[in-house]
């Protein structure tokens, strides 16, 4: 059994912490993403992001935000330019 605070690797090779996730308020999540609270509430309402209900409160785990960002990160496309292309 891993000790508390240790980390493990997933099948994809990403390192995952075994520490419990911190639950963020809507305001905290919006600040982390650099958006307004309204955007986060819309994601929740449309069920486009996972969230936790704690009584009447809505919380979002830090790992959910990381996953949300990772899934929507667009990698740059490196175009290979011909050495003999036309000059601009």
N, CA, C and O atoms as a DFTB+ gen file, in Angstrom:
352 C
 N C O
     1  1       0.848      -1.181       0.000
     2  2       0.000       0.000       0.000
     3  2       0.888       1.236       0.000
     4  3       1.801       1.333       0.819
     5  1       0.637       2.191      -0.910
     6  2       1.479       3.388      -0.968
     7  2       1.283       4.254       0.262
     8  3       0.194       4.303       0.834
     9  1       2.335       4.931       0.660
    10  2       2.232       5.830       1.794
    11  2       1.496       7.090       1.372
    12  3       1.414       7.400       0.183
    13  1       0.972       7.802       2.326
    14  2       0.236       9.034       2.037
    15  2       1.175      10.065       1.440
    16  3       2.292      10.258       1.919
    17  1       0.710      10.724       0.388
    18  2       1.514      11.742      -0.245
    19  2       2.394      11.191      -1.348
    20  3       3.124      11.942      -1.994
    21  1       2.333       9.898      -1.569
    22  2       3.127       9.327      -2.651
    23  2       2.391       9.517      -3.965
    24  3       1.257       9.995      -3.990
    25  1       3.039       9.144      -5.050
    26  2       2.402       9.281      -6.343
    27  2       2.512       7.968      -7.089
    28  3       3.354       7.127      -6.776
    29  1       1.653       7.804      -8.078
    30  2       1.634       6.598      -8.888
    31  2       1.526       7.003     -10.342
    32  3       1.207       8.148     -10.662
    33  1       1.796       6.052     -11.218
    34  2       1.672       6.320     -12.652
    35  2       0.441       5.602     -13.186
    36  3       0.129       4.484     -12.778
    37  1      -0.255       6.266     -14.109
    38  2      -1.404       5.662     -14.753
    39  2      -0.937       4.895     -15.978
    40  3       0.248       4.910     -16.311
    41  1      -1.869       4.221     -16.653
    42  2      -1.539       3.494     -17.874
    43  2      -0.977       4.427     -18.939
    44  3      -0.150       4.020     -19.754
    45  1      -1.426       5.675     -18.931
    46  2      -0.969       6.648     -19.924
    47  2       0.403       7.204     -19.571
    48  3       0.980       7.969     -20.345
    49  1       0.937       6.824     -18.397
    50  2       2.261       7.274     -18.010
    51  2       2.264       8.592     -17.257
    52  3       3.326       9.082     -16.875
    53  1       1.090       9.175     -17.038
    54  2       1.033      10.434     -16.300
    55  2       1.140      10.137     -14.810
    56  3       0.616       9.136     -14.322
    57  1       1.824      11.021     -14.102
    58  2       1.968      10.837     -12.669
    59  2       0.734      11.403     -11.980
    60  3       0.300      12.518     -12.268
    61  1       0.178      10.615     -11.066
    62  2      -1.032      11.002     -10.358
    63  2      -0.741      10.958      -8.871
    64  3      -0.190       9.977      -8.370
    65  1      -1.105      12.002      -8.171
    66  2      -0.889      12.057      -6.737
    67  2      -1.965      11.249      -6.027
    68  3      -3.122      11.237      -6.447
    69  1      -1.582      10.580      -4.959
    70  2      -2.544       9.814      -4.171
    71  2      -3.176      10.659      -3.077
    72  3      -3.997      10.161      -2.306
    73  1      -2.806      11.924      -3.001
    74  2      -3.397      12.811      -2.013
    75  2      -4.809      13.166      -2.438
    76  3      -5.093      13.243      -3.633
    77  1      -5.697      13.384      -1.482
    78  2      -7.067      13.748      -1.849
    79  2      -7.109      15.081      -2.563
    80  3      -6.336      15.994      -2.272
    81  1      -8.036      15.169      -3.509
    82  2      -8.209      16.405      -4.277
    83  2      -8.788      17.499      -3.396
    84  3      -9.605      17.244      -2.511
    85  1      -8.353      18.703      -3.653
    86  2      -8.935      19.861      -2.972
    87  2     -10.180      20.259      -3.756
    88  3     -10.139      20.355      -4.982
    89  1     -11.278      20.488      -3.060
    90  2     -12.514      20.926      -3.702
    91  2     -12.552      22.445      -3.721
    92  3     -12.368      23.101      -2.695
    93  1     -12.792      22.989      -4.900
    94  2     -12.790      24.433      -5.096
    95  2     -14.207      24.970      -5.211
    96  3     -15.103      24.285      -5.703
    97  1     -14.399      26.192      -4.755
    98  2     -15.680      26.852      -4.964
    99  2     -15.760      27.288      -6.430
   100  3     -14.766      27.235      -7.154
   101  1     -16.928      27.709      -6.852
   102  2     -17.100      28.204      -8.217
   103  2     -16.193      29.417      -8.434
   104  3     -15.590      29.563      -9.497
   105  1     -16.100      30.277      -7.434
   106  2     -15.245      31.467      -7.545
   107  2     -13.776      31.067      -7.685
   108  3     -13.051      31.643      -8.496
   109  1     -13.335      30.083      -6.897
   110  2     -11.944      29.617      -6.981
   111  2     -11.663      28.996      -8.347
   112  3     -10.613      29.244      -8.939
   113  1     -12.594      28.194      -8.844
   114  2     -12.425      27.550     -10.149
   115  2     -12.346      28.601     -11.254
   116  3     -11.525      28.493     -12.165
   117  1     -13.194      29.606     -11.167
   118  2     -13.175      30.681     -12.165
   119  2     -11.847      31.423     -12.133
   120  3     -11.301      31.768     -13.180
   121  1     -11.332      31.665     -10.948
   122  2     -10.045      32.353     -10.820
   123  2      -8.921      31.501     -11.413
   124  3      -8.042      32.027     -12.095
   125  1      -8.942      30.201     -11.161
   126  2      -7.896      29.305     -11.688
   127  2      -7.910      29.273     -13.209
   128  3      -6.854      29.209     -13.839
   129  1      -9.106      29.317     -13.806
   130  2      -9.205      29.284     -15.269
   131  2      -9.104      30.672     -15.885
   132  3      -8.992      30.810     -17.103
   133  1      -9.144      31.686     -15.052
   134  2      -9.079      33.051     -15.574
   135  2     -10.363      33.464     -16.272
   136  3     -10.341      34.217     -17.246
   137  1     -11.472      32.969     -15.768
   138  2     -12.781      33.286     -16.341
   139  2     -13.678      33.866     -15.258
   140  3     -13.266      34.026     -14.109
   141  1     -14.897      34.174     -15.639
   142  2     -15.870      34.636     -14.667
   143  2     -16.632      33.467     -14.071
   144  3     -16.633      32.366     -14.622
   145  1     -17.277      33.712     -12.945
   146  2     -18.079      32.670     -12.297
   147  2     -19.221      32.214     -13.199
   148  3     -19.610      31.047     -13.177
   149  1     -19.745      33.124     -13.978
   150  2     -20.867      32.788     -14.846
   151  2     -20.489      31.683     -15.827
   152  3     -21.300      30.799     -16.101
   153  1     -19.271      31.723     -16.360
   154  2     -18.804      30.685     -17.286
   155  2     -18.764      29.331     -16.594
   156  3     -19.205      28.332     -17.162
   157  1     -18.244      29.288     -15.381
   158  2     -18.167      28.030     -14.627
   159  2     -19.569      27.511     -14.333
   160  3     -19.832      26.316     -14.468
   161  1     -20.459      28.398     -13.937
   162  2     -21.843      27.965     -13.650
   163  2     -22.532      27.438     -14.908
   164  3     -23.343      26.515     -14.832
   165  1     -22.211      28.024     -16.066
   166  2     -22.779      27.518     -17.314
   167  2     -22.238      26.126     -17.628
   168  3     -22.992      25.257     -18.068
   169  1     -20.940      25.902     -17.408
   170  2     -20.366      24.566     -17.614
   171  2     -21.061      23.544     -16.717
   172  3     -21.334      22.422     -17.142
   173  1     -21.341      23.933     -15.487
   174  2     -22.016      23.038     -14.545
   175  2     -23.444      22.783     -15.001
   176  3     -23.896      21.639     -15.037
   177  1     -24.148      23.843     -15.347
   178  2     -25.548      23.718     -15.769
   179  2     -25.684      22.827     -17.010
   180  3     -26.612      22.024     -17.108
   181  1     -24.755      22.976     -17.949
   182  2     -24.785      22.174     -19.181
   183  2     -24.112      20.814     -19.002
   184  3     -24.020      20.024     -19.942
   185  1     -23.645      20.555     -17.780
   186  2     -22.955      19.293     -17.435
   187  2     -21.772      19.012     -18.352
   188  3     -21.556      17.883     -18.792
   189  1     -21.017      20.063     -18.626
   190  2     -19.818      19.941     -19.454
   191  2     -18.578      19.765     -18.599
   192  3     -17.482      19.567     -19.123
   193  1     -18.747      19.835     -17.271
   194  2     -17.639      19.643     -16.335
   195  2     -18.183      18.872     -15.128
   196  3     -19.327      19.058     -14.715
   197  1     -17.331      18.004     -14.575
   198  2     -17.744      17.226     -13.403
   199  2     -17.732      18.125     -12.175
   200  3     -16.869      18.992     -12.037
   201  1     -18.691      17.913     -11.292
   202  2     -18.756      18.696     -10.072
   203  2     -19.304      17.840      -8.948
   204  3     -19.820      16.747      -9.178
   205  1     -19.188      18.347      -7.726
   206  2     -19.639      17.636      -6.536
   207  2     -20.650      18.516      -5.826
   208  3     -20.435      19.717      -5.662
   209  1     -21.744      17.919      -5.408
   210  2     -22.725      18.637      -4.599
   211  2     -22.456      18.291      -3.142
   212  3     -22.480      17.120      -2.762
   213  1     -22.206      19.295      -2.338
   214  2     -22.016      19.128      -0.898
   215  2     -23.154      19.904      -0.253
   216  3     -23.048      21.103       0.004
   217  1     -24.249      19.186       0.001
   218  2     -25.451      19.871       0.465
   219  2     -25.969      20.740      -0.658
   220  3     -26.232      20.249      -1.756
   221  1     -26.119      22.025      -0.394
   222  2     -26.580      22.935      -1.445
   223  2     -25.413      23.568      -2.207
   224  3     -25.623      24.312      -3.165
   225  1     -24.190      23.271      -1.781
   226  2     -23.012      23.877      -2.385
   227  2     -22.464      23.040      -3.533
   228  3     -22.547      21.812      -3.524
   229  1     -21.908      23.723      -4.511
   230  2     -21.280      23.058      -5.655
   231  2     -19.777      23.251      -5.533
   232  3     -19.295      24.363      -5.313
   233  1     -19.045      22.155      -5.679
   234  2     -17.582      22.208      -5.615
   235  2     -17.005      21.476      -6.816
   236  3     -17.615      20.549      -7.349
   237  1     -15.823      21.908      -7.232
   238  2     -15.137      21.297      -8.376
   239  2     -13.751      20.883      -7.900
   240  3     -13.015      21.688      -7.329
   241  1     -13.404      19.632      -8.137
   242  2     -12.100      19.118      -7.727
   243  2     -11.001      19.720      -8.613
   244  3     -11.211      19.971      -9.800
   245  1      -9.837      19.944      -8.017
   246  2      -8.707      20.494      -8.776
   247  2      -8.361      19.608      -9.962
   248  3      -8.039      20.111     -11.038
   249  1      -8.426      18.286      -9.774
   250  2      -8.078      17.368     -10.866
   251  2      -9.051      17.501     -12.033
   252  3      -8.670      17.293     -13.185
   253  1     -10.292      17.843     -11.746
   254  2     -11.281      18.037     -12.806
   255  2     -10.895      19.242     -13.657
   256  3     -11.001      19.197     -14.882
   257  1     -10.453      20.302     -13.022
   258  2     -10.019      21.483     -13.774
   259  2      -8.799      21.167     -14.622
   260  3      -8.719      21.584     -15.777
   261  1      -7.831      20.419     -14.044
   262  2      -6.645      20.043     -14.819
   263  2      -7.050      19.211     -16.032
   264  3      -6.551      19.439     -17.134
   265  1      -7.950      18.249     -15.838
   266  2      -8.416      17.412     -16.942
   267  2      -9.140      18.241     -17.984
   268  3      -8.935      18.049     -19.183
   269  1      -9.986      19.164     -17.540
   270  2     -10.737      20.034     -18.448
   271  2      -9.780      20.820     -19.340
   272  3      -9.978      20.909     -20.552
   273  1      -8.747      21.386     -18.733
   274  2      -7.770      22.165     -19.496
   275  2      -6.970      21.259     -20.427
   276  3      -6.770      21.591     -21.595
   277  1      -6.511      20.113     -19.916
   278  2      -5.726      19.179     -20.739
   279  2      -6.494      18.704     -21.964
   280  3      -5.930      18.611     -23.055
   281  1      -7.779      18.402     -21.790
   282  2      -8.591      17.900     -22.901
   283  2      -8.847      18.964     -23.954
   284  3      -9.131      18.640     -25.107
   285  1      -8.749      20.230     -23.570
   286  2      -9.050      21.309     -24.506
   287  2      -7.813      22.055     -24.979
   288  3      -7.920      23.060     -25.682
   289  1      -6.656      21.572     -24.602
   290  2      -5.412      22.198     -25.030
   291  2      -5.097      21.769     -26.456
   292  3      -5.034      20.578     -26.760
   293  1      -4.903      22.738     -27.311
   294  2      -4.620      22.496     -28.716
   295  2      -3.112      22.621     -28.923
   296  3      -2.515      23.652     -28.614
   297  1      -2.516      21.572     -29.441
   298  2      -1.087      21.588     -29.712
   299  2      -0.826      22.356     -31.010
   300  3      -1.618      22.269     -31.948
   301  1       0.264      23.099     -31.069
   302  2       0.574      23.842     -32.294
   303  2       0.950      22.886     -33.423
   304  3       1.508      21.813     -33.195
   305  1       0.634      23.298     -34.626
   306  2       0.987      22.517     -35.810
   307  2       2.236      23.150     -36.394
   308  3       2.255      24.335     -36.726
   309  1       3.260      22.356     -36.513
   310  2       4.504      22.869     -37.092
   311  2       4.479      22.577     -38.572
   312  3       4.494      21.419     -38.991
   313  1       4.440      23.595     -39.332
   314  2       4.443      23.405     -40.778
   315  2       5.883      23.376     -41.260
   316  3       6.728      24.131     -40.778
   317  1       6.147      22.520     -42.189
   318  2       7.486      22.467     -42.766
   319  2       7.495      23.369     -43.989
   320  3       6.734      23.170     -44.936
   321  1       8.346      24.336     -43.950
   322  2       8.421      25.277     -45.058
   323  2       9.514      24.829     -46.003
   324  3      10.574      24.361     -45.588
   325  1       9.240      24.978     -47.236
   326  2      10.227      24.647     -48.257
   327  2      11.375      25.644     -48.185
   328  3      11.161      26.836     -47.965
   329  1      12.567      25.160     -48.368
   330  2      13.729      26.050     -48.354
   331  2      13.739      26.958     -49.587
   332  3      14.384      28.007     -49.602
   333  1      13.025      26.538     -50.594
   334  2      13.034      27.296     -51.834
   335  2      11.715      28.003     -52.091
   336  3      11.342      28.257     -53.237
   337  1      11.019      28.314     -51.014
   338  2       9.728      28.989     -51.141
   339  2       9.909      30.430     -51.584
   340  3      11.013      30.974     -51.569
   341  1       8.805      31.025     -51.974
   342  2       8.870      32.416     -52.408
   343  2       9.044      33.336     -51.204
   344  3       8.546      33.062     -50.112
   345  1       9.749      34.412     -51.427
   346  2       9.928      35.407     -50.372
   347  2       8.680      36.276     -50.316
   348  3       8.039      36.524     -51.337
   349  1       8.353      36.722     -49.154
   350  2       7.153      37.552     -48.995
   351  2       7.415      38.977     -49.347
   352  3       6.511      39.809     -49.267
